[in-house]
Amino acid sequence: MKLSICTDVMGNLPFIEMLDKCVKLGVEGIEMTGGGWSSAPHFHTDERLADKGLLKSKLKEIAVRGLEIAALNCSGNPLDPGALGEKHHREIEQTIRLAGEIGVT
């Protein structure tokens, strides 16, 4: 079993500082949110899908610290009949697609 943490609890920290804090805490796996109810402070799925270079550099920063992505999370309300539902539906689909692309099972 590996100790993992949802990085939203460190949403006030920039990406690199958040990773370094995870290492200091002895965390081995990170769960990052891709949207929905979360502001996705460390891993906006739309940005990662659009910019493969940025995605690669973020994944490298994770790997060089001995961390791994335990999960990508996107909680929301895709059934809302308005714009919120459309937004959450899109972000959930993007998160699932990104998880498949980077091998998160």
VOPAGU-2260 file (C-alpha; in pm, 1 decimal, decimal comma):
REM VOPAGU-2260
SITE   aa  ch    i         X         Y         Z
SITE  MET   A    0       0,0       0,0       0,0
SITE  LYS   A    1     121,4     348,8     -87,0
SITE  LEU   A    2      37,4     668,1      96,2
SITE  SER   A    3    -137,5     909,7    -139,9
SITE  ILE   A    4    -289,0    1253,8    -106,0
SITE  CYS   A    5    -535,3    1466,6    -301,2
SITE  THR   A    6    -328,7    1768,9    -394,9
SITE  ASP   A    7    -625,8    2006,7    -369,6
SITE  VAL   A    8    -544,8    2037,3       1,5
SITE  MET   A    9    -230,2    2221,0    -111,1
SITE  GLY   A   10    -408,1    2427,7    -374,9
SITE  ASN   A   11    -245,1    2743,6    -244,4
SITE  LEU   A   12     100,7    2613,1    -342,7
SITE  PRO   A   13     249,7    2626,3    -691,7
SITE  PHE   A   14     290,6    2288,6    -862,8
SITE  ILE   A   15     661,0    2236,3    -783,7
SITE  GLU   A   16     624,4    2342,8    -420,8
SITE  MET   A   17     327,9    2108,5    -384,0
SITE  LEU   A   18     534,3    1817,9    -518,9
SITE  ASP   A   19     824,4    1897,0    -287,5
SITE  LYS   A   20     589,1    1914,0      11,0
SITE  CYS   A   21     446,4    1572,9     -82,7
SITE  VAL   A   22     799,6    1430,3     -77,0
SITE  LYS   A   23     867,4    1589,5     263,4
SITE  LEU   A   24     546,0    1437,1     396,2
SITE  GLY   A   25     646,3    1091,1     276,3
SITE  VAL   A   26     366,3    1073,1      23,3
SITE  GLU   A   27     422,5     833,6    -266,8
SITE  GLY   A   28     112,5     887,9    -475,8
SITE  ILE   A   29     -73,2    1201,9    -572,0
SITE  GLU   A   30    -433,9    1244,3    -671,2
SITE  MET   A   31    -490,3    1553,2    -879,2
SITE  THR   A   32    -822,3    1697,9    -982,6
SITE  GLY   A   33    -898,9    1791,1   -1337,8
SITE  GLY   A   34   -1200,2    2013,1   -1287,6
SITE  GLY   A   35   -1558,8    1980,9   -1178,3
SITE  TRP   A   36   -1613,4    2121,8    -829,5
SITE  SER   A   37   -1237,6    2169,5    -794,5
SITE  SER   A   38   -1050,0    2462,5    -940,7
SITE  ALA   A   39    -790,7    2202,8   -1050,7
SITE  PRO   A   40    -504,7    2403,4    -900,5
SITE  HIS   A   41    -228,9    2172,2   -1024,9
SITE  PHE   A   42    -352,8    1979,5   -1326,3
SITE  HIS   A   43    -598,9    2148,8   -1563,7
SITE  THR   A   44    -690,4    1869,0   -1801,7
SITE  ASP   A   45    -776,8    2097,0   -2091,9
SITE  GLU   A   46    -429,5    2255,5   -2075,4
SITE  ARG   A   47    -254,3    1918,0   -2048,1
SITE  LEU   A   48    -446,1    1772,7   -2342,4
SITE  ALA   A   49    -375,4    2078,7   -2556,8
SITE  ASP   A   50      -3,8    2108,2   -2477,9
SITE  LYS   A   51     181,4    1776,1   -2481,6
SITE  GLY   A   52     510,6    1949,6   -2400,2
SITE  LEU   A   53     362,9    2097,1   -2084,4
SITE  LEU   A   54     213,8    1760,1   -1994,5
SITE  LYS   A   55     548,8    1588,9   -2044,7
SITE  SER   A   56     730,9    1843,9   -1827,9
SITE  LYS   A   57     473,4    1809,8   -1546,7
SITE  LEU   A   58     496,7    1430,3   -1557,7
SITE  LYS   A   59     877,4    1454,0   -1547,9
SITE  GLU   A   60     862,8    1677,0   -1237,2
SITE  ILE   A   61     644,5    1415,6   -1069,9
SITE  ALA   A   62     868,9    1123,8   -1168,8
SITE  VAL   A   63    1202,4    1280,6   -1070,7
SITE  ARG   A   64    1070,7    1311,7    -716,4
SITE  GLY   A   65     978,8     943,9    -702,2
SITE  LEU   A   66     608,4    1024,4    -697,9
SITE  GLU   A   67     337,5     869,9    -910,6
SITE  ILE   A   68     -11,3     974,2   -1004,6
SITE  ALA   A   69    -241,5     751,9    -800,1
SITE  ALA   A   70    -556,8     897,6    -954,2
SITE  LEU   A   71    -704,5    1181,3   -1151,1
SITE  ASN   A   72   -1025,6    1306,2    -992,7
SITE  CYS   A   73   -1307,1    1509,0   -1140,4
SITE  SER   A   74   -1615,2    1532,1    -921,2
SITE  GLY   A   75   -1903,6    1741,8   -1040,1
SITE  ASN   A   76   -2263,4    1745,8   -1152,5
SITE  PRO   A   77   -2277,3    1654,5   -1522,2
SITE  LEU   A   78   -2655,3    1608,0   -1498,3
SITE  ASP   A   79   -2724,1    1974,2   -1419,9
SITE  PRO   A   80   -2946,0    2090,9   -1708,8
SITE  GLY   A   81   -2758,6    2417,4   -1760,4
SITE  ALA   A   82   -2412,5    2547,0   -1837,5
SITE  LEU   A   83   -2269,3    2397,0   -1517,7
SITE  GLY   A   84   -2370,7    2048,2   -1627,5
SITE  GLU   A   85   -2214,6    2100,1   -1969,7
SITE  LYS   A   86   -1892,1    2225,8   -1813,0
SITE  HIS   A   87   -1869,0    1938,4   -1565,1
SITE  HIS   A   88   -1954,2    1680,3   -1832,2
SITE  ARG   A   89   -1676,3    1815,4   -2057,3
SITE  GLU   A   90   -1421,7    1823,2   -1773,3
SITE  ILE   A   91   -1507,8    1469,3   -1661,2
SITE  GLU   A   92   -1462,9    1338,6   -2016,1
SITE  GLN   A   93   -1132,1    1525,4   -2050,7
SITE  THR   A   94   -1007,1    1383,3   -1721,3
SITE  ILE   A   95   -1092,0    1028,5   -1827,8
SITE  ARG   A   96    -920,5    1081,9   -2163,8
SITE  LEU   A   97    -609,4    1226,7   -1999,5
SITE  ALA   A   98    -593,5     942,2   -1748,0
SITE  GLY   A   99    -592,5     696,5   -2038,5
SITE  GLU   A  100    -323,2     889,8   -2223,1
SITE  ILE   A  101     -85,4     895,5   -1928,1
SITE  GLY   A  102    -157,0     541,6   -1809,8
SITE  VAL   A  103    -348,1     609,6   -1490,0
SITE  THR   A  104    -547,6     298,4   -1416,7
